[in-house]
Amino acid sequence: MAAVNYATQYSNALAQAYPYALNFGALYATPNNGRYRWINAKTIEIPNLTVGGRVDADRDNIAQAVRNYDNAWEPKTLKNQRKWSTLVHPADIDQTNQVASIQNITQVMNEEQKFPEMDAYCISTIYKDWTTLGKSADTTALTTANVLAVFDALMLNMDNARVPANGRILYCTNEVKTLLKQASGITRSFDVQGSRSVVDRSVSRLEEVEVIGVPATLMKTKYDFSNGWAVGNNAAQINMFLVHPTAVITPVSYQFAQLDAPSAMTQGKYFYYEESFEDVFILNNHADAIQFNITNPL
């Protein structure tokens, strides 16, 4: 039986699943992924265009014309190369419908291993690259009394950096999402006592963003990816991650996915193998469109 390469149909199926199966699906669906050029199979170049400012005009003289812009390229090279394989005995697979059987096997792998690993890699890589650029996270211990104020401060940082208000996403642990709900409820109860202006400010700012709760185990600053994914030693807990999706690029390039029929080499078993390049990058000029609140390990 001839080997069948499932790379194209498998990649298309995953692309449809990402926005729904990944906690950070909106980041894996960022419009940046189709906006920039690939210069080879592993490297993307991000153009950075800068221009000079305006100056006073002179009605009586002609100034010397000069180029008033500059263009540079910011290369992003994929380094996260991952693979997965399995043997399948013919007795465990429907031989008249190989594709569906492999889909069942890979579906479990995707949901229990690949997707959580991609989430973990996404958040930890963004945090690492963000801090490498000299940024630092807010470390306020969150309570119902201050969580809205901390959130407002993160939003203000973005406002001052001229980050678009529309499209911001607040990823937070489910515990912090509960704090936000409780804090909003407390603030609303103050309205009965007459503090209407406080209610309008707190509630409206929170309603400006999409709030997505993420399991705390997938909101860490460091992971070990030597076999699947595991929380890394001395990892800090990310409590809130405020981001505009245009600040990141998350290229995923599935190079190979193939099922081989039983053979002497595989001792009569089907053999499935897939390998991919995938990575997560910050657009350096948009680093201010990312904000964190964390709890450092004790």
C-alpha positions, -999 to 999 in steps of 0.1 A, spaced: 0 0 0 14 34 -10 22 58 18 -2 87 20 10 122 30 -17 139 51 2 171 55 -22 194 36 -55 180 49 -42 177 84 -29 212 84 -62 225 72 -81 206 99 -58 220 126 -62 255 113 -99 252 117 -95 238 152 -70 264 166 -95 292 174 -117 268 194 -93 243 209 -65 266 220 -68 289 250 -47 314 231 -64 306 198 -69 343 190 -31 348 190 -26 318 168 -52 334 145 -35 368 145 -37 386 111 1 390 113 5 353 103 -5 361 67 9 396 65 46 391 63 69 374 38 87 341 42 122 343 29 127 306 33 110 276 50 119 288 85 124 326 85 99 355 83 110 391 78 90 419 94 94 453 77 100 483 100 94 516 82 104 549 99 99 584 86 111 618 97 88 646 111 75 677 94 94 710 94 85 746 86 79 755 49 96 784 31 76 802 4 106 819 -11 132 791 -13 135 755 -23 151 732 2 173 703 -8 153 672 -14 164 642 7 150 608 15 129 612 46 122 575 55 142 544 63 133 507 60 147 478 79 139 442 82 134 423 115 140 386 108 121 359 129 135 324 125 114 294 136 134 273 161 107 252 177 108 219 158 86 192 172 77 157 162 53 129 172 49 93 161 31 61 169 28 25 158 -8 11 153 -15 -26 151 -39 -35 123 -62 -51 148 -67 -17 164 -75 3 133 -103 1 108 -85 -10 77 -112 3 54 -110 38 68 -74 46 77 -78 84 76 -106 84 101 -88 61 124 -56 82 124 -78 113 129 -92 97 161 -57 89 174 -43 124 165 -74 141 179 -67 127 214 -30 136 210 -40 172 199 -64 178 227 -44 162 255 -8 170 244 -3 193 214 -28 220 221 -19 225 258 18 224 248 12 251 222 -6 272 248 22 268 273 48 276 246 29 307 235 25 324 269 60 315 282 77 326 249 59 359 248 68 366 284 105 356 279 108 378 247 89 407 263 112 408 294 142 404 271 132 437 255 136 453 290 99 452 300 88 443 335 56 428 348 34 443 375 37 422 407 8 435 428 -9 408 448 -44 408 435 -75 410 456 -111 420 451 -102 454 464 -74 462 439 -78 439 409 -98 465 389 -72 492 397 -44 469 385 -63 462 354 -69 499 348 -31 505 351 -23 479 325 -49 494 302 -35 529 308 0 517 298 -15 506 265 -34 538 261 -3 559 266 16 537 240 -12 544 215 -23 508 213 -57 504 196 -84 501 221 -105 478 199 -94 442 199 -75 440 232 -78 406 250 -73 400 288 -62 364 295 -63 356 332 -64 326 354 -98 314 363 -92 325 399 -85 361 387 -115 360 365 -136 352 396 -119 382 414 -128 405 385 -165 393 387 -166 398 425 -149 432 423 -174 443 396 -202 431 418 -189 450 448 -185 481 428 -221 479 415 -233 476 451 -216 509 458 -238 524 432 -268 520 455 -249 542 480 -244 569 454 -209 563 439 -221 563 404 -189 576 388 -168 548 403 -192 522 388 -190 538 353 -152 539 352 -145 504 366 -172 484 347 -168 502 314 -130 496 312 -134 459 319 -161 457 292 -137 472 266 -118 439 264 -126 403 258 -118 384 291 -107 348 287 -101 325 316 -72 301 313 -62 272 337 -34 284 360 -11 256 348 -11 271 313 -3 306 326 33 302 338 65 320 328 86 289 322 80 253 310 100 222 303 93 208 268 117 179 268 88 155 267 55 171 260 51 200 284 55 205 322 57 236 344 94 246 347 113 251 379 109 285 396 82 295 371 62 325 381 24 325 379 10 348 353 -22 362 367 -32 386 339 -19 389 304 -33 419 285 -25 418 248 -35 431 214 -31 402 189 -13 424 164 17 425 188 26 389 181 31 366 152 26 328 156 37 310 124 28 273 123 43 254 93 34 217 92 61 201 70 52 165 71 25 141 83 24 106 69 9 72 76 29 41 63 13 8 58 24 -23 77 58 -36 66 86 -58 78 104 -27 90 75 -19 113 69 -56 122 34 -56 106 22 -23 122 10 10 107 35 38 114 23 74 118 48 103 119 44 141 119 70 169 122 65 206 123 82 240 127 62 264 148 71 294 169 58 325 186 73 360 183 68 395 195 69 423 170 95 444 188 79 478 179 46 466 194 59 453 227 39 479 246 7 462 234 16 434 259 12 438 297 15 413 325 7 409 362 26 380 378 32 364 411 69 354 416 77 320 432 85 321 469 
